[in-house]
Amino acid sequence: MEKVPFVKLSFAGSRFNGARLPADASVNISIYQKVLVELAKQIWREKNPNRLRLPRNFERYFQLQIGDIEEGSAVAHLPRFEEDLPELFGSMAPGDIFDRAQDELVKIIDAANDNKPLPRLSPAVRYELRQLRKNLRSSENIVVTRGRLSRDVDRHPISATTRERITREIREEKTKNISGFGVLSGVSETPPSISVVSEHGTIRIDVNLQTARLTYNGQNGRLVDFNINAVVDYDGFIKRTEGVNSFSLVEDDNSMAKAASRVSELAGLEAGWYNGEGEEISQLTVITSKDIARFISAFEGSAGIFPSVDGEVQIEYTRNDFEWTVAIKDTHVIVEVMSLDDDESVVRRFRGCSPGLLRMLLSENGIVDE
């Protein structure tokens, strides 16, 4: 295991004079490591879009330990301990990914201190960032200095204001123009409105009573095309609709109509349909499957749709180098994406035709931020 100089964390404040590092403040060292590990995961996934899973023992490759505490305010020297696992990172040299992660963290700190926008961050990174400065007083700071660099030239303070700006940007809502496709999920007459499930979240659109009754009533599960202005959160999920620029039902093309018809056929299977075995396909399974099959067929063209002996409807198709299987029973949906290159797979579960499900189905390889 190799020891590599990596970072110095300087704790500034009267509590830290005389090279003292109280236990309640020292927790920030492990939080700092967690932030870097999550940033490293984000970087690795961006560099390896065709890999569905992180390599085994990914986190074991990166360990920080206190090597020394300097006099004056507490300055913790944190070398990096590397195990000889170069195969983890493919073409990237061992250790480079964690150096990059630290560089990205420094950019985040500097952006917050300069009151500038932050780069896109995964939910896991954002969670760990909010933990930084745990148990520190408002007048106390942590200053980051990388590697062997001098603290005179490489200073990146994490103050109470830094953390507040990071938290504010992560939680900030913005108005955005959004266009895309969704699934009509409900029609209400009091007040007259329609609901649409999309990868961006659920959209509620006010309509007049006549339109609700004549145009959209009985059309649940139909694909819709929309362009709206909406208030969204950091991840782009819709909080509320501000204005509707265009909205229309999408006519079922041949593949969408065939998919819906195929699911309807499965509804006629009786118990024991497969050599005396095989459960009936419930009506709720049929409704959920039609919505999802239409959506998939709109983007993938044809897909295989089959019954299973335990009452599921399974939708199977291949896109690029990945094999997709969507298993549906009542409102329970399981999506498995398998790489044809190395048999890696990722599995996620959903309830019904939800925004999270549509976001996964529209992704390149099934990997989406959670």
C-alpha positions in Angstrom: 0.0 0.0 0.0 1.6 3.3 -1.2 1.5 6.5 0.8 1.0 9.6 -1.4 0.8 13.3 -0.1 -2.6 14.4 -0.9 -4.2 17.2 1.1 -3.9 19.4 4.1 -7.0 20.6 6.0 -6.3 23.6 8.2 -8.9 24.1 11.0 -8.9 27.9 11.8 -10.3 29.1 15.1 -9.4 29.5 18.8 -10.4 25.9 19.6 -7.7 24.6 17.3 -4.7 26.6 18.6 -1.8 24.5 19.8 -2.4 21.8 17.2 -5.6 20.7 18.9 -8.3 19.0 16.9 -11.4 18.3 19.0 -13.1 15.0 18.2 -16.4 16.6 17.2 -14.6 18.7 14.6 -12.4 15.9 13.3 -15.5 14.2 11.8 -15.1 16.6 8.9 -12.0 14.7 7.8 -14.1 11.6 7.1 -16.8 13.8 5.5 -14.2 15.3 3.2 -13.2 11.8 2.2 -16.8 10.8 1.5 -17.3 13.9 -0.7 -14.2 13.0 -2.7 -15.3 9.3 -3.1 -18.7 10.4 -4.4 -17.1 12.8 -6.8 -14.7 10.1 -8.0 -17.7 7.8 -8.7 -19.4 10.6 -10.7 -16.2 11.1 -12.7 -15.7 7.4 -13.3 -19.3 7.0 -14.6 -18.8 9.9 -17.0 -15.6 8.3 -18.3 -17.1 4.8 -18.6 -20.7 5.3 -20.0 -20.9 1.7 -21.1 -20.2 0.3 -17.7 -23.3 -0.3 -15.6 -21.6 -0.9 -12.2 -18.7 0.6 -10.3 -15.7 -1.8 -10.1 -15.5 -3.9 -6.9 -13.6 -2.4 -4.0 -13.8 1.0 -5.7 -13.7 2.9 -2.3 -10.9 0.7 -0.9 -8.5 2.3 -3.4 -8.9 5.6 -1.7 -8.2 6.0 2.0 -7.2 9.1 3.9 -5.4 8.9 7.3 -4.1 11.6 9.6 -0.3 11.7 9.0 0.5 14.7 11.2 -0.9 17.7 13.0 1.0 21.0 12.6 1.5 23.5 15.4 -0.5 26.7 15.4 -4.1 26.2 14.3 -4.7 22.5 13.7 -3.4 21.5 10.2 -4.2 17.9 9.5 -1.8 16.3 6.9 -3.9 13.6 5.1 -1.8 11.4 2.8 -3.7 9.1 0.4 -3.1 5.4 0.7 -3.3 3.5 -2.6 -3.7 -0.2 -3.0 -2.4 -1.8 -6.2 -5.7 -2.0 -8.1 -5.0 -0.2 -11.4 -7.5 -2.3 -13.3 -10.3 -0.4 -11.6 -10.0 2.7 -13.7 -9.4 1.4 -17.2 -7.3 3.9 -19.2 -6.9 6.4 -16.3 -3.7 6.1 -14.4 -4.2 4.8 -10.8 -4.8 7.7 -8.5 -5.6 10.2 -11.2 -9.3 9.9 -10.7 -9.0 11.0 -7.0 -6.7 13.9 -7.9 -9.4 14.9 -10.4 -12.1 14.5 -7.7 -10.2 16.8 -5.4 -9.7 19.4 -8.2 -13.4 19.3 -8.8 -14.1 19.8 -5.1 -11.8 22.8 -5.1 -13.7 24.2 -8.1 -16.9 23.8 -6.2 -15.5 25.6 -3.1 -14.1 28.4 -5.2 -17.4 28.8 -7.1 -19.3 29.0 -3.9 -16.8 31.6 -2.4 -17.1 33.7 -5.6 -20.9 33.3 -5.7 -20.8 31.6 -9.1 -22.9 28.6 -10.3 -21.9 25.2 -9.3 -21.2 22.3 -11.8 -23.7 19.5 -12.0 -23.4 17.2 -9.0 -24.9 13.8 -8.3 -27.4 13.5 -5.4 -24.8 11.6 -3.4 -22.2 14.3 -3.8 -24.7 17.0 -2.9 -25.7 15.1 0.3 -22.1 14.8 1.5 -21.4 18.4 0.6 -24.2 19.5 3.0 -22.4 17.6 5.8 -19.2 19.6 5.5 -18.4 21.9 8.5 -20.3 19.6 10.8 -20.0 20.7 14.5 -18.0 23.8 13.5 -18.9 27.2 14.9 -19.9 30.1 12.6 -16.5 31.8 13.1 -14.5 28.6 12.4 -13.2 27.6 8.9 -11.6 24.7 7.1 -9.0 25.6 4.5 -8.1 23.1 1.8 -4.5 22.9 0.5 -3.7 20.3 -2.1 -0.7 17.9 -2.0 2.7 19.5 -1.3 1.5 22.9 -2.4 2.2 25.8 -0.1 -0.7 27.2 2.0 0.4 30.6 0.8 -0.6 29.9 -2.8 -3.3 27.2 -2.6 -5.9 28.2 -0.1 -9.6 27.2 -0.5 -11.6 28.2 2.6 -14.8 26.4 3.5 -16.6 29.0 5.7 -20.1 29.2 7.0 -20.9 31.4 4.0 -19.4 28.8 1.6 -21.6 26.1 2.9 -24.7 28.4 2.9 -24.1 29.2 -0.8 -23.6 25.6 -1.7 -26.8 24.6 0.1 -28.7 27.5 -1.4 -27.7 26.7 -5.0 -28.5 23.0 -4.5 -32.0 23.8 -3.3 -32.7 26.7 -5.6 -35.7 26.5 -7.9 -35.5 27.9 -11.5 -38.0 28.6 -14.3 -37.2 26.6 -17.4 -38.7 25.8 -20.8 -39.3 22.0 -21.0 -40.4 20.0 -24.1 -40.9 16.3 -24.4 -43.3 13.4 -24.3 -45.3 12.0 -21.4 -48.2 9.7 -20.6 -51.7 11.0 -19.9 -52.4 9.8 -16.4 -55.6 11.5 -15.3 -58.5 13.8 -16.1 -60.3 15.9 -13.5 -63.5 18.0 -13.8 -63.2 19.7 -10.5 -61.4 21.8 -11.4 -61.1 20.9 -15.0 -57.5 19.7 -15.6 -55.3 16.9 -16.9 -52.3 15.2 -15.4 -49.3 13.9 -17.4 -46.4 11.8 -16.2 -43.1 12.7 -17.8 -39.4 12.1 -17.1 -39.4 15.6 -15.6 -42.1 14.8 -13.1 -45.9 15.1 -13.0 -47.4 17.9 -15.0 -50.8 19.4 -14.2 -52.5 21.5 -16.9 -55.7 23.4 -16.5 -58.2 23.0 -19.3 -61.8 24.0 -19.8 -64.6 21.5 -18.9 -65.6 20.8 -22.5 -62.0 20.0 -23.5 -61.6 17.7 -20.4 -64.7 15.8 -21.4 -64.5 15.7 -25.1 -60.7 15.5 -25.8 -59.1 13.8 -22.9 -61.7 11.7 -21.1 -61.0 8.0 -21.6 -57.6 8.7 -23.1 -55.5 7.7 -20.1 -52.2 6.0 -21.2 -52.0 7.9 -24.4 -48.7 9.6 -25.3 -48.7 13.4 -25.2 -46.3 15.9 -26.7 -45.8 19.1 -24.6 -43.9 22.3 -24.4 -44.3 24.2 -21.1 -42.6 26.7 -18.8 -42.2 25.3 -15.4 -40.5 25.9 -12.1 -38.0 23.0 -11.6 -35.7 21.9 -8.8 -31.9 21.3 -9.0 -32.4 17.9 -10.7 -34.8 19.4 -13.3 -38.0 17.9 -11.7 -41.1 20.0 -12.1 -42.4 21.7 -9.0 -45.2 23.6 -10.8 -46.4 24.6 -14.3 -46.1 28.3 -15.1 -47.4 28.3 -18.7 -48.3 25.9 -21.5 -46.9 26.7 -25.0 -48.2 23.6 -26.8 -49.9 20.3 -25.8 -51.4 17.6 -27.8 -52.2 13.9 -27.9 -49.9 11.8 -30.1 -51.6 9.6 -32.5 -50.7 5.9 -32.0 -48.3 4.8 -34.8 -48.2 1.2 -36.0 -45.7 0.0 -33.4 -47.6 1.7 -30.5 -50.9 0.3 -31.7 -49.4 -3.2 -32.0 -47.9 -3.0 -28.5 -51.3 -2.0 -27.0 -53.0 -4.7 -28.9 -50.5 -7.4 -27.9 -51.0 -6.5 -24.2 -54.8 -6.8 -24.7 -54.3 -10.3 -26.1 -52.5 -11.3 -23.0 -55.5 -10.2 -20.9 -57.4 -13.1 -22.4 -55.1 -15.8 -21.0 -56.9 -18.1 -18.5 -55.4 -19.7 -15.4 -53.3 -22.7 -16.4 -52.5 -21.3 -19.9 -49.0 -22.8 -19.9 -49.2 -26.6 -19.6 -51.6 -26.3 -16.6 -49.5 -23.6 -15.0 -49.6 -19.8 -15.5 -51.5 -17.2 -13.6 -54.1 -14.9 -15.3 -52.9 -11.4 -16.2 -54.7 -9.0 -13.9 -56.6 -6.0 -15.3 -54.3 -3.7 -13.3 -51.3 -5.4 -14.9 -52.9 -4.9 -18.4 -53.5 -1.1 -17.7 -50.0 -0.5 -16.4 -48.4 -2.6 -19.2 -50.3 -0.7 -22.0 -49.0 2.6 -20.7 -45.4 1.4 -20.6 -45.5 -0.6 -23.8 -46.9 2.4 -25.7 -44.2 4.6 -24.3 -41.4 2.2 -25.1 -42.7 1.5 -28.6 -42.8 5.2 -29.4 -39.1 5.4 -29.0 -37.8 1.9 -29.7 -40.2 0.8 -32.5 -41.0 -2.9 -32.0 -40.4 -4.7 -28.7 -41.1 -8.3 -27.6 -44.1 -8.5 -25.2 -44.6 -11.8 -23.4 -46.5 -13.3 -20.5 -44.8 -15.0 -17.6 -46.2 -17.9 -15.6 -46.4 -15.8 -12.4 -48.8 -13.3 -14.0 -46.3 -10.7 -15.2 -46.1 -9.0 -18.6 -42.5 -8.7 -19.8 -41.3 -6.2 -22.4 -37.9 -7.0 -24.0 -35.8 -5.0 -26.5 -32.2 -4.2 -27.4 -30.8 -0.8 -27.8 -27.1 -0.3 -28.9 -25.1 -2.7 -26.7 -27.7 -3.1 -23.9 -30.6 -5.6 -23.4 -33.6 -4.2 -21.6 -36.3 -6.2 -19.8 -39.3 -4.6 -18.2 -41.4 -6.9 -15.9 -44.8 -5.6 -14.8 -47.3 -7.1 -12.4 -50.1 -4.9 -11.1 -48.4 -1.6 -10.4 -45.0 -3.2 -9.6 -42.4 -2.6 -12.4 -38.9 -4.1 -12.5 -36.4 -2.9 -15.1 -33.2 -4.8 -15.8 -30.6 -3.5 -18.2 -27.8 -5.8 -19.2 -24.6 -5.0 -21.1 -24.1 -7.3 -24.0 -20.3 -6.6 -23.8 -19.6 -7.9 -20.3 -22.9 -9.2 -18.8 -23.0 -6.5 -16.2 -26.6 -5.5 -15.2 -28.4 -2.9 -13.3 -31.9 -3.5 -11.8 -34.4 -0.9 -10.5 -37.9 -1.1 -9.1 -40.8 1.4 -9.6 -44.5 1.8 -8.8 -46.5 2.2 -12.0 -45.7 4.5 -14.9 -43.7 7.0 -12.8 -41.3 9.9 -13.6 -38.4 7.8 -12.4 -39.3 4.9 -14.7 -39.6 7.2 -17.7 -36.3 8.8 -16.9 -34.6 5.4 -16.8 -36.3 4.2 -20.0 -35.1 7.3 -21.8 -31.5 7.0 -20.5 -28.7 5.6 -22.6 -27.9 2.6 -20.3 -30.3 2.7 -17.4 -28.0 4.7 -15.1 -29.7 7.8 -13.7 -29.1 10.0 -10.7 -31.1 9.0 -7.7 
